[in-house]
Amino acid sequence: MTATSTIKPLNRGLGQEAWYRPAGNEIELFEQAAQHQLPVLIKGPTGCGKTRFVQHMAERLGRKLYTVACHDDLTTADLVGRHLIGSNGTFWQDGPLTRAVREGAICYLDEIIEARKDTTVVLHPLADDRRILPLDATGECLEAAPGFMLVVSYNPGYRNLLKGLKPSTRQRFVAMSFDYPDAAAETEILATEAGLDADTAATLVRLGNALRHLGQHDLEEAPSTRLLIHAGRLMRSGLDPLSACQACLAQPLTDDPTVQAAILDVVRAHFQNPDSQKEKS
């Protein structure tokens, strides 16, 4: 029997609650926004828990969730819907935003600044007191069902002159900022999500924080909690720490062989002599 054959998968399937560890008052703030039918803007670095938080809150509030991964080619039709040709002729098919409006669900637009600005303008009448969605193609003007909630997120680190929300869009939202968890919280997250013992989880967290300091100089982006969880899951299933961290940290974070080697040096320092690293932290 292999080592992995006794490991129960930790990935949660459909119908299973998305576990989330709060860092502050974000749950209360989101619930209050939902109660007052206010849209929410979430800012934070990649892999810090924004999407997991939205999944958790949708389950907590008992609402269906539609998630859209925004990108440069996202069109208004991708959000609201379009006419299609079928066997019986032309018919209208709602997009995820329109379905959420009709059903009173949550529509989550992930990395909203990746979408074109002419696309995000469609959100304006939904994100103010009107709460309506005009459908020019069908002549409808939909009033959002009572449970409808608009949630958007983005990574402030990606902002530049060409990317960013228009002030007229930003000022329609209740905003909250996320960051990577503190060491104690991130250790608990890794222990829960990756099934690691406390000491191994803590060592992996110290490694992540060390690489985040390195990231200020040599990495385009710091290692996320998500990547640490991936590494932890591979380690839990029997892969050695160096191989797990090479696959889940060094390779995803950079293509530069020199920087990859530097990352693996940091990995060796933490997992071959973790006590000395604990003293430094």
C-alpha positions in Angstrom: 0.0 0.0 0.0 1.4 3.4 -0.9 1.6 6.3 1.4 -1.0 8.2 -0.5 -3.6 5.4 -0.4 -4.4 6.1 3.2 -4.7 9.9 2.8 -8.3 11.2 2.7 -8.6 14.1 0.2 -9.1 17.4 1.9 -10.7 19.1 -1.1 -14.3 20.0 -0.4 -16.9 18.9 -3.0 -20.2 20.4 -3.9 -22.5 20.9 -1.0 -19.7 21.0 1.6 -19.1 24.2 3.5 -16.0 26.3 2.5 -14.0 26.6 5.7 -12.8 30.2 6.5 -10.9 31.6 9.4 -11.8 35.3 10.0 -9.0 37.8 10.3 -11.1 40.7 11.7 -14.6 41.9 11.4 -15.0 41.1 7.7 -17.9 38.6 8.3 -19.9 41.1 10.2 -19.2 43.8 7.6 -20.3 41.6 4.8 -23.5 40.5 6.6 -24.3 44.1 7.2 -23.7 45.0 3.6 -26.0 42.2 2.5 -28.7 43.3 4.9 -28.7 46.8 3.5 -28.3 45.5 -0.1 -25.0 47.2 -0.6 -22.3 46.0 -3.1 -18.9 44.9 -1.8 -15.4 45.5 -3.1 -12.6 43.3 -1.7 -9.0 44.3 -2.2 -6.0 42.0 -1.5 -3.0 40.1 -3.0 -3.4 36.9 -5.0 -4.2 33.8 -2.9 -4.9 35.6 0.4 -8.5 34.2 0.7 -10.8 36.6 -1.1 -12.6 33.9 -3.2 -12.8 31.5 -0.2 -14.3 34.3 1.9 -17.0 35.0 -0.7 -17.8 31.3 -1.0 -18.0 31.1 2.8 -20.3 34.1 3.0 -22.6 32.8 0.2 -23.0 29.5 2.2 -23.5 31.4 5.4 -26.2 33.6 3.9 -27.8 30.7 2.1 -27.5 32.3 -1.3 -26.5 30.9 -4.7 -23.1 32.1 -6.0 -22.2 33.0 -9.6 -18.4 33.6 -10.0 -16.9 35.3 -13.1 -13.2 35.3 -13.7 -12.6 38.7 -15.4 -10.2 39.1 -18.3 -9.3 41.5 -21.1 -11.7 39.9 -23.5 -14.7 39.9 -21.2 -17.6 41.6 -22.9 -20.9 43.0 -21.6 -22.7 40.1 -23.4 -20.6 37.6 -21.4 -22.0 39.1 -18.2 -25.6 39.9 -19.1 -26.3 37.3 -21.9 -26.8 37.1 -25.7 -29.1 35.8 -28.4 -28.1 32.3 -29.6 -29.3 30.2 -32.5 -30.8 26.8 -31.7 -32.8 24.1 -33.4 -36.0 26.1 -33.0 -34.5 29.5 -34.0 -33.1 32.3 -32.1 -33.4 32.4 -28.3 -32.0 34.6 -25.4 -29.6 33.1 -22.9 -29.0 34.9 -19.6 -25.4 35.5 -18.5 -24.3 35.0 -14.9 -24.9 38.5 -13.9 -28.5 38.4 -15.2 -29.2 35.0 -13.6 -28.0 36.4 -10.2 -30.2 39.5 -10.6 -33.3 37.4 -11.4 -32.7 34.7 -8.7 -31.5 37.0 -5.9 -28.1 35.4 -5.9 -24.6 36.7 -5.3 -22.6 37.6 -8.4 -18.8 37.7 -7.7 -16.6 39.3 -10.3 -13.0 38.2 -9.5 -10.2 40.5 -10.6 -12.6 43.1 -11.8 -9.8 45.4 -13.1 -8.9 42.9 -15.7 -12.2 43.6 -17.5 -12.5 46.4 -19.9 -13.9 49.6 -18.5 -16.7 49.7 -21.0 -17.8 46.3 -19.7 -17.9 47.3 -16.0 -20.1 50.3 -16.7 -23.0 47.9 -16.9 -22.6 47.4 -13.1 -23.4 51.1 -12.3 -27.2 50.9 -12.2 -26.9 47.7 -10.1 -24.5 49.1 -7.6 -26.6 52.1 -6.5 -30.0 52.6 -5.1 -31.7 51.8 -8.5 -30.6 48.1 -8.4 -31.7 47.6 -12.0 -30.1 45.9 -15.0 -31.2 47.2 -18.4 -31.1 44.6 -21.1 -31.0 46.5 -24.4 -31.1 43.3 -26.4 -34.4 42.2 -25.0 -35.9 45.5 -24.0 -36.2 44.5 -20.4 -35.2 46.5 -17.4 -34.8 44.0 -14.6 -35.2 44.9 -10.9 -32.8 43.0 -8.8 -34.4 40.4 -6.6 -34.2 41.1 -2.8 -31.3 38.7 -2.2 -29.1 39.9 -5.1 -25.6 41.1 -4.1 -22.8 42.3 -6.3 -19.3 41.5 -5.1 -16.1 42.4 -6.9 -12.4 41.9 -6.1 -9.0 42.8 -7.4 -5.3 42.8 -6.5 -4.0 46.3 -5.8 -0.5 45.2 -6.7 -1.6 44.9 -10.4 -2.8 48.5 -10.6 -1.3 50.9 -13.1 -2.3 53.8 -15.3 -4.1 51.4 -17.7 -5.8 49.2 -15.1 -8.0 50.3 -12.2 -11.6 51.0 -11.3 -13.0 54.3 -12.4 -13.8 56.5 -9.4 -17.5 56.5 -10.5 -17.4 52.7 -10.1 -15.4 52.5 -6.8 -17.6 54.9 -5.0 -20.6 52.7 -5.3 -19.1 49.9 -3.1 -18.5 49.1 0.5 -14.8 48.2 0.5 -12.6 46.0 2.6 -8.9 45.1 2.4 -7.5 41.7 2.8 -3.8 40.7 3.4 -1.9 37.5 4.1 -2.9 36.2 7.6 -0.6 36.7 10.6 1.7 33.8 11.5 -0.6 32.2 14.0 -3.7 32.4 11.7 -1.8 31.1 8.7 -0.4 28.2 10.7 -4.0 27.3 11.7 -5.1 27.6 8.1 -2.3 25.3 6.8 -3.0 22.8 9.5 -6.7 22.7 8.7 -6.5 22.9 4.9 -3.4 20.8 4.3 -3.8 18.4 7.2 -0.3 19.2 8.6 0.8 18.9 12.2 1.3 22.2 14.0 5.1 22.2 13.8 5.3 21.5 10.1 2.6 24.1 9.4 4.5 26.7 11.4 7.7 25.9 9.6 6.0 26.3 6.2 4.5 29.6 7.4 8.0 30.9 8.4 9.3 29.8 5.0 6.4 31.7 3.3 7.1 34.9 5.3 10.9 34.6 4.5 10.1 34.4 0.8 7.7 37.3 1.0 10.6 39.4 2.2 12.6 38.0 -0.7 9.8 38.9 -3.0 10.3 42.6 -2.5 13.5 42.3 -4.4 13.5 39.3 -6.7 10.0 38.0 -7.2 7.2 39.6 -9.2 4.7 38.4 -6.6 5.0 37.0 -3.1 4.0 33.4 -2.3 0.3 33.2 -1.4 -1.3 31.2 1.4 -2.9 29.2 -1.4 0.6 28.1 -2.6 1.6 27.2 0.9 -1.5 25.0 1.2 -0.6 23.3 -2.1 2.9 22.5 -0.8 1.5 21.3 2.6 -0.8 18.9 0.9 2.0 17.4 -1.1 4.1 17.1 2.0 1.3 15.5 3.9 0.9 12.8 1.2 4.6 11.9 1.5 6.5 14.1 -0.8 9.7 15.5 0.7 9.7 19.3 1.6 12.2 20.3 -1.0 10.4 18.6 -3.9 7.0 19.9 -2.7 8.3 23.5 -2.4 10.1 23.3 -5.7 6.8 22.4 -7.4 4.5 24.6 -5.4 6.7 27.7 -4.7 9.9 28.0 -6.8 8.4 27.0 -10.1 5.1 28.9 -9.9 6.8 32.1 -8.6 9.5 32.6 -11.2 11.1 31.3 -14.4 14.5 32.6 -13.4 16.8 29.7 -12.6 18.9 31.9 -10.3 15.9 33.0 -8.3 14.5 29.5 -8.2 17.8 28.3 -6.7 17.7 31.1 -4.1 14.2 30.0 -3.1 15.3 26.4 -2.7 18.2 27.6 -0.5 15.7 29.2 1.8 13.6 26.0 1.8 16.6 24.0 2.8 17.5 26.4 5.6 14.0 26.1 7.0 13.4 22.4 6.7 16.9 21.1 7.4 17.4 23.3 10.4 14.0 24.5 11.4 15.0 25.3 15.1 17.5 28.0 14.0 14.8 29.6 11.8 12.4 29.5 14.6 14.8 31.4 16.8 15.2 34.1 14.1 11.4 34.5 13.8 
